[in-house]
Amino acid sequence: MTELEGRAGHRRRRVLVAGGAGFLGSHLCARLIADGHRVVCMDNFLTGRRSNIARLLGHPRFTLVSHDIVRPLPDVGPVDQIYNLACAASPPRYQADPLHTFKTNVIGALNLLELAERIDARILQSSTSEVYGDPEISPQPEGYRGNVNTVGPRACYDEGKRAVETLFHEFRQQRGVRTRIARIFNTYGPGMSPGDGRVVSSFVVQALAGADVTVFGDGSQTRSFCYVSDMLGGLMALMDAPDEVCDPVNLGNPTEFTILELARIVIAALTSPSRVCFVDLPVDDPKQRKPDISRAMQVLGWSPKVSLAEGLGRTIPYFAACARQDGQPLLAAQ
């Protein structure tokens, strides 16, 4: 093993983070470095951003590998843990090249699983609440098999993630690979790309500019929003859990909001002159998302701590700074 004994008896590890320059991946890299671990960040920068990891470049325990996990992996040396966070997570991004999205999910995961098998590393898959599709029950427990359209515009992502869960299950069953599967619900926070098309970033950017806040449908569809620090805690707790915890685990904040509620909360938080503008609901847009986190609470001792109001209070200044840096007028901030 490559683990080194750290201060206070903690184990220092060498960790590969695929998708490490993305929103969640870059936060994870920084957290692991802060905890004393060595990190190999692998990213193809299709959606990941170098600015996300700029503060880590040059750190003696940080290595950047520019690579697409769809292709055969380069030799990164021995690692103890692998986090697979590599795939665009917002519909506009993953729908831009659906074939590559599907390949990233399936072929990329297969490459990482084979690496984990060769070097005896633990490996965690960032799956998604999208595996539940447009759910017919709420909240969604891990045992719910979902309601997914296999040929819709979201299928490249939804079905790709479902296929990866099967791969992880079989590598565990057939080859003894130490796998973990996290089903991640909507996560937000500083570091998101202002133009990535996810609902929190879109609403905040629009309200900061005093523009109309665009709500799909009538806004009655619901989501549950988890702040990034809470999600990191869940992912790391799952990675460090006993090997018996190999079945999927929901990670998210179970407090549910309608999209219209979120729009009004953002507008109020910014005292913005923005108005809500309603547009057609996209095909297969889920009507409800609320995680049942009973399993995470039981096997990980984890639950989110940051409320939506607190999380937005930490996130809005980041987007305001991005807009100022880009020279954009901040009508809502005047």
C-alpha positions as CSV (number, residue, x, y, z in Angstrom):
1,M,0.0,0.0,0.0
2,T,1.1,3.6,-0.5
3,E,-0.6,4.9,2.6
4,L,1.8,6.9,4.9
5,E,1.3,7.5,8.6
6,G,0.3,11.1,9.1
7,R,0.0,13.4,12.1
8,A,-2.2,12.2,14.9
9,G,-2.2,8.7,13.5
10,H,-4.2,9.7,10.4
11,R,-3.5,7.8,7.2
12,R,-2.3,9.9,4.3
13,R,-3.3,8.5,1.0
14,R,-2.6,9.0,-2.7
15,V,-6.0,9.7,-4.4
16,L,-7.0,9.9,-8.0
17,V,-9.8,12.3,-8.7
18,A,-11.2,11.9,-12.3
19,G,-13.0,15.0,-13.2
20,G,-10.9,16.9,-10.6
21,A,-11.1,20.3,-12.4
22,G,-14.9,20.3,-12.3
23,F,-17.1,22.0,-9.8
24,L,-17.4,19.2,-7.3
25,G,-14.1,17.6,-8.2
26,S,-12.0,20.7,-7.6
27,H,-13.6,21.1,-4.2
28,L,-12.8,17.5,-3.4
29,C,-9.1,17.9,-4.5
30,A,-8.7,21.0,-2.3
31,R,-10.3,19.2,0.7
32,L,-8.1,16.1,0.3
33,I,-5.0,18.3,0.0
34,A,-6.0,20.2,3.1
35,D,-6.4,16.9,4.9
36,G,-2.8,15.9,4.1
37,H,-3.4,13.6,1.2
38,R,-1.6,13.5,-2.2
39,V,-3.9,14.1,-5.1
40,V,-3.8,13.2,-8.8
41,C,-6.3,15.3,-10.7
42,M,-7.3,13.9,-14.1
43,D,-9.5,16.0,-16.4
44,N,-10.0,16.6,-20.1
45,F,-11.2,20.2,-19.5
46,L,-14.3,19.9,-21.7
47,T,-16.3,21.2,-18.8
48,G,-13.7,21.4,-16.0
49,R,-11.9,24.7,-15.6
50,R,-8.3,25.4,-14.9
51,S,-9.4,28.3,-12.8
52,N,-11.0,25.8,-10.4
53,I,-7.7,24.3,-9.6
54,A,-5.4,27.3,-10.0
55,R,-4.8,27.6,-6.3
56,L,-3.6,23.9,-6.2
57,L,-1.1,24.1,-9.1
58,G,2.4,24.0,-7.8
59,H,1.4,22.4,-4.5
60,P,3.9,19.6,-3.8
61,R,1.1,17.1,-3.1
62,F,-1.0,17.9,-6.2
63,T,-0.4,16.5,-9.7
64,L,-2.5,17.4,-12.8
65,V,-3.0,14.9,-15.6
66,S,-4.8,16.3,-18.7
67,H,-6.5,13.3,-20.1
68,D,-9.9,12.0,-21.3
69,I,-10.9,8.8,-19.4
70,V,-12.6,7.5,-22.5
71,R,-9.1,6.8,-23.8
72,P,-6.7,4.2,-22.3
73,L,-5.4,5.6,-19.0
74,P,-1.8,6.8,-18.6
75,D,0.3,5.4,-15.9
76,V,-0.4,7.5,-12.8
77,G,1.5,5.3,-10.4
78,P,0.0,3.6,-7.3
79,V,-3.1,5.2,-5.7
80,D,-5.2,4.1,-2.7
81,Q,-8.5,5.6,-3.7
82,I,-10.2,6.6,-7.0
83,Y,-13.1,9.1,-7.2
84,N,-14.9,9.0,-10.5
85,L,-16.5,12.5,-10.9
86,A,-15.8,12.7,-14.6
87,C,-18.9,13.7,-16.6
88,A,-20.7,16.9,-17.4
89,A,-23.6,17.2,-14.9
90,S,-25.8,19.9,-16.4
91,P,-28.3,19.0,-19.2
92,P,-27.0,21.7,-21.7
93,R,-23.5,20.4,-21.3
94,Y,-24.1,16.7,-21.4
95,Q,-26.6,17.1,-24.3
96,A,-24.1,19.0,-26.4
97,D,-22.3,15.7,-27.3
98,P,-24.5,12.8,-26.1
99,L,-22.3,10.1,-27.5
100,H,-19.3,11.4,-25.7
101,T,-21.3,11.7,-22.5
102,F,-22.4,8.1,-22.8
103,K,-18.8,7.0,-23.5
104,T,-17.5,9.0,-20.6
105,N,-19.9,7.3,-18.3
106,V,-19.5,3.7,-19.5
107,I,-16.1,3.4,-21.1
108,G,-14.5,5.9,-18.7
109,A,-15.8,4.0,-15.7
110,L,-14.7,0.7,-17.2
111,N,-11.1,2.1,-17.6
112,L,-11.1,3.3,-14.0
113,L,-12.5,0.0,-12.6
114,E,-9.8,-2.0,-14.4
115,L,-7.2,0.4,-12.9
116,A,-8.7,-0.1,-9.5
117,E,-8.6,-3.9,-9.9
118,R,-4.9,-3.8,-11.1
119,I,-3.7,-1.7,-8.2
120,D,-6.2,-2.8,-5.5
121,A,-7.6,0.7,-4.9
122,R,-11.0,1.6,-3.6
123,I,-13.2,3.3,-6.2
124,L,-16.2,5.5,-5.8
125,Q,-18.7,6.3,-8.6
126,S,-20.5,9.6,-8.6
127,S,-23.9,8.3,-9.8
128,T,-26.9,10.6,-9.7
129,S,-30.5,11.1,-8.8
130,E,-31.1,11.0,-12.5
131,V,-31.1,7.2,-12.3
132,Y,-34.6,7.6,-10.8
133,G,-35.8,9.5,-14.0
134,D,-39.1,11.2,-13.5
135,P,-39.9,9.4,-10.2
136,E,-43.4,8.1,-9.4
137,I,-42.7,8.0,-5.7
138,S,-41.3,10.5,-3.2
139,P,-39.0,10.7,-1.5
140,Q,-36.8,8.4,-3.6
141,P,-35.2,5.5,-1.7
142,E,-32.3,3.5,-3.1
143,G,-34.5,0.5,-3.7
144,Y,-36.7,2.5,-6.2
145,R,-35.8,1.4,-9.7
146,G,-36.8,4.6,-11.5
147,N,-38.9,5.8,-14.4
148,V,-36.4,6.6,-17.1
149,N,-36.9,7.3,-20.8
150,T,-34.2,5.3,-22.6
151,V,-34.5,7.3,-25.8
152,G,-35.1,10.8,-24.6
153,P,-32.8,13.8,-24.6
154,R,-31.5,13.1,-21.1
155,A,-30.9,9.4,-21.7
156,C,-27.2,9.7,-22.6
157,Y,-26.6,10.9,-19.0
158,D,-29.4,9.0,-17.1
159,E,-28.9,5.6,-18.8
160,G,-25.1,6.1,-18.8
161,K,-25.1,6.4,-15.1
162,R,-27.4,3.5,-14.6
163,A,-25.1,1.3,-16.8
164,V,-22.1,2.4,-14.7
165,E,-23.9,1.2,-11.5
166,T,-24.2,-2.2,-13.2
167,L,-20.5,-2.2,-14.0
168,F,-19.6,-1.3,-10.5
169,H,-21.9,-4.1,-9.1
170,E,-20.4,-6.7,-11.4
171,F,-16.8,-5.7,-10.7
172,R,-17.5,-6.0,-7.0
173,Q,-19.3,-9.4,-7.4
174,Q,-17.1,-11.0,-10.0
175,R,-13.7,-9.5,-9.3
176,G,-13.7,-8.3,-5.7
177,V,-13.1,-4.7,-6.5
178,R,-13.9,-2.5,-3.5
179,T,-16.6,-0.3,-5.0
180,R,-18.8,2.5,-3.7
181,I,-21.8,4.2,-5.4
182,A,-23.0,7.6,-4.5
183,R,-26.3,8.8,-5.9
184,I,-25.8,12.6,-5.8
185,F,-28.8,15.0,-5.7
186,N,-28.5,18.6,-6.8
187,T,-25.4,20.2,-5.5
188,Y,-24.4,23.9,-5.6
189,G,-21.9,26.3,-4.2
190,P,-18.9,28.5,-5.2
191,G,-16.9,27.2,-8.1
192,M,-19.9,26.4,-10.4
193,S,-19.5,27.7,-13.9
194,P,-21.8,30.8,-14.3
195,G,-23.0,29.5,-17.7
196,D,-23.4,25.8,-16.9
197,G,-27.2,25.9,-17.1
198,R,-28.0,24.4,-13.7
199,V,-30.8,26.0,-11.9
200,V,-29.0,27.6,-9.0
201,S,-26.3,29.2,-11.1
202,S,-28.8,30.3,-13.8
203,F,-31.1,32.0,-11.3
204,V,-28.4,33.8,-9.4
205,V,-26.6,35.0,-12.6
206,Q,-29.9,36.3,-14.0
207,A,-31.0,38.0,-10.8
208,L,-27.6,39.6,-10.4
209,A,-28.0,41.2,-13.8
210,G,-31.6,42.3,-13.1
211,A,-32.7,40.1,-16.0
212,D,-35.8,37.9,-16.1
213,V,-35.4,34.7,-14.0
214,T,-36.4,31.9,-16.4
215,V,-38.6,29.2,-14.8
216,F,-39.5,26.0,-16.8
217,G,-43.1,25.1,-16.9
218,D,-45.2,26.5,-14.0
219,G,-42.4,26.1,-11.5
220,S,-44.2,23.5,-9.5
221,Q,-41.5,20.8,-10.1
222,T,-39.4,20.3,-7.0
223,R,-35.7,19.9,-6.3
224,S,-33.6,19.4,-3.1
225,F,-30.4,21.4,-3.0
226,C,-27.3,20.2,-1.2
227,Y,-24.4,22.6,-0.4
228,V,-21.0,21.5,-1.7
229,S,-19.3,21.1,1.7
230,D,-22.1,18.8,2.9
231,M,-21.7,16.7,-0.3
232,L,-18.0,16.4,0.2
233,G,-18.5,15.1,3.7
234,G,-20.9,12.5,2.4
235,L,-18.6,11.4,-0.5
236,M,-15.6,11.1,1.8
237,A,-17.6,9.2,4.5
238,L,-18.8,6.8,1.8
239,M,-15.3,6.2,0.5
240,D,-14.0,5.5,4.0
241,A,-17.0,3.3,5.0
242,P,-16.5,-0.5,5.5
243,D,-16.3,-2.5,2.3
244,E,-19.7,-4.0,3.0
245,V,-21.2,-0.6,2.0
246,C,-21.2,-1.3,-1.7
247,D,-24.8,-0.8,-2.7
248,P,-25.9,2.7,-3.8
249,V,-26.3,5.4,-1.2
250,N,-28.3,8.6,-1.7
251,L,-26.5,11.8,-0.9
252,G,-28.5,15.0,-0.9
253,N,-30.5,17.5,1.2
254,P,-34.0,16.1,1.8
255,T,-35.5,19.6,2.2
256,E,-37.7,20.1,-0.9
257,F,-38.3,23.4,-2.8
258,T,-40.4,24.1,-5.9
259,I,-38.4,25.8,-8.7
260,L,-40.7,28.8,-8.4
261,E,-39.9,29.0,-4.6
262,L,-36.2,28.9,-5.5
263,A,-36.5,31.7,-8.0
264,R,-38.3,33.9,-5.5
265,I,-35.8,33.1,-2.8
266,V,-32.9,34.2,-5.0
267,I,-34.6,37.4,-6.2
268,A,-35.4,38.3,-2.6
269,A,-31.9,37.5,-1.4
270,L,-30.5,39.9,-4.0
271,T,-33.3,42.5,-3.7
272,S,-33.3,42.2,-7.5
273,P,-35.7,43.9,-9.8
274,S,-35.9,40.7,-11.8
275,R,-39.2,39.2,-12.6
276,V,-40.1,35.5,-13.1
277,C,-40.5,34.5,-16.7
278,F,-42.1,31.1,-17.5
279,V,-41.0,29.1,-20.5
280,D,-41.9,25.6,-21.8
281,L,-40.9,22.6,-19.7
282,P,-38.1,20.6,-21.4
283,V,-38.8,17.0,-22.4
284,D,-38.4,14.5,-19.6
285,D,-37.8,17.2,-17.0
286,P,-38.4,15.4,-13.6
287,K,-41.4,16.7,-11.7
288,Q,-40.1,15.8,-8.3
289,R,-36.7,15.2,-6.6
290,K,-36.3,14.5,-2.9
291,P,-33.8,12.0,-1.5
292,D,-34.5,9.5,1.2
293,I,-31.2,9.6,3.1
294,S,-32.1,7.1,5.8
295,R,-29.4,4.7,4.5
296,A,-26.7,7.5,4.5
297,M,-27.7,8.4,8.1
298,Q,-27.6,4.8,9.2
299,V,-24.4,3.5,7.5
300,L,-22.4,6.7,7.3
301,G,-23.7,8.8,10.2
302,W,-24.1,11.6,7.6
303,S,-26.7,14.2,7.0
304,P,-26.5,17.7,5.5
305,K,-26.1,20.7,7.8
306,V,-26.2,23.8,5.6
307,S,-29.6,25.3,4.9
308,L,-30.5,26.7,1.5
309,A,-30.5,30.2,2.8
310,E,-27.0,29.8,4.4
311,G,-25.7,28.1,1.2
312,L,-27.0,30.8,-1.1
313,G,-25.4,33.4,1.3
314,R,-22.0,31.7,0.6
315,T,-22.6,31.2,-3.1
316,I,-24.0,34.5,-4.3
317,P,-20.8,36.5,-3.6
318,Y,-18.9,34.1,-5.7
319,F,-21.2,34.7,-8.7
320,A,-21.1,38.4,-8.1
321,A,-17.3,38.3,-8.2
322,C,-17.4,36.3,-11.4
323,A,-19.6,38.9,-13.0
324,R,-17.4,41.8,-11.9
325,Q,-14.3,40.0,-13.3
326,D,-16.1,39.6,-16.6
327,G,-17.1,43.3,-16.6
328,Q,-20.8,42.5,-16.5
329,P,-23.2,45.1,-15.1
330,L,-24.7,44.0,-11.7
331,L,-28.1,45.8,-11.8
332,A,-29.3,43.7,-8.9
333,A,-26.3,44.5,-6.7
334,Q,-26.5,48.3,-7.1
